[in-house]
Amino acid sequence: MPPRPLEVGPAGMQAARAIEMLRTERGLSQRQLADRVTALGHPMSNTMLSRIERAQRRCDADDLVAIAEALLVSPLVLLQGPTTT
């Protein structure tokens, strides 16, 4: 029997929301952000990014750091989730 995929926890849900919010605030499509992440040396397709944003794929530490770098923020910003001001 194949292993069951791990569920996305609360920190992953916060990161997913923060990634989507920051991406849209910056006027980037998923493809554009995925291309930025790939250009930084961490291959990522827009499908992978879409699944991360929809919390259908776990965002591992390497993904988180690369996405944060591509968005020009600290990984901590993504882990804290979107802020409401």
Secondary structure as GFF3:
##gff-version 3
##sequence-region A 1 85
A	DSSP	alpha_helix	10	25	.	.	.	ID=ss1
A	DSSP	alpha_helix	30	39	.	.	.	ID=ss2
A	DSSP	alpha_helix	46	53	.	.	.	ID=ss3
A	DSSP	alpha_helix	61	71	.	.	.	ID=ss4
A	DSSP	alpha_helix	75	80	.	.	.	ID=ss5
###
